[in-house]
């Protein structure tokens, strides 16, 4: 029997389905963030959304992108990773924590849009 004695194997039986559902939800949330970035006048995606990863930058350049990441992280409840490739700064967002919900992504988008205005 697969699983731990305390759950009688039920976790092993339901885990793949739960993982697939959660992963699909996270991918959809990342795609929604990508659509919002595409519609925002001062933001641009630097690559297509890949699984639950969405990367973007501020159109005004590296300093504005770094300021945006700092503004998001300054909320104290959100954390994004600022990265660089080929000399261009960008922000990486991975929607992947098990308990991440649509409301969490809404809070993130509010911080992104407010930070984008402040970084301009």
C-alpha positions, 0 to 999 in steps of 0.5 A, a space after each residue: 500500500 502506498 501512503 502513510 499509515 496515518 492516512 491509509 493511502 488516501 493522500 497518495 491516491 488524491 495527490 496527483 489529481 490535486 496537484 494537476 488541479 492546483 497547477 492548472 489554476 496557477 498556470 491560468 493565474 500567470 496567464 491572466 497576469 500576462 494579459 494584464 501586463 500586455 494591456 498596461 501602458 508602462 509594462 511589457 512582457 519579455 517572454 511568453 508565459 511559461 507554465 506558472 512563470 511570467 516575466 516582465 519589465 517597465 518600459 522606461 528601463 532598468 532603473 524603473 524595473 528595479 524600482 517596481 520590484 522594490 515597490 512590490 517587495 516593500 509591501 511586506 506581504 509580496 515578494 518578486 525576483 528581479 533578474 537580468 538577461 543580456 543586460 536587461 533587467 526584468 521581474 520574475 513572478 512564479 505563481 506556484 505556492 500551493 495555497 496561492 489564490 485568485 485574491 493573492 494574484 489580485 493583491 499582486 496586480 494592485 501592487 504591480 500597477 501602483 508600483 508601475 505608476 510610481 516607477 515612471 
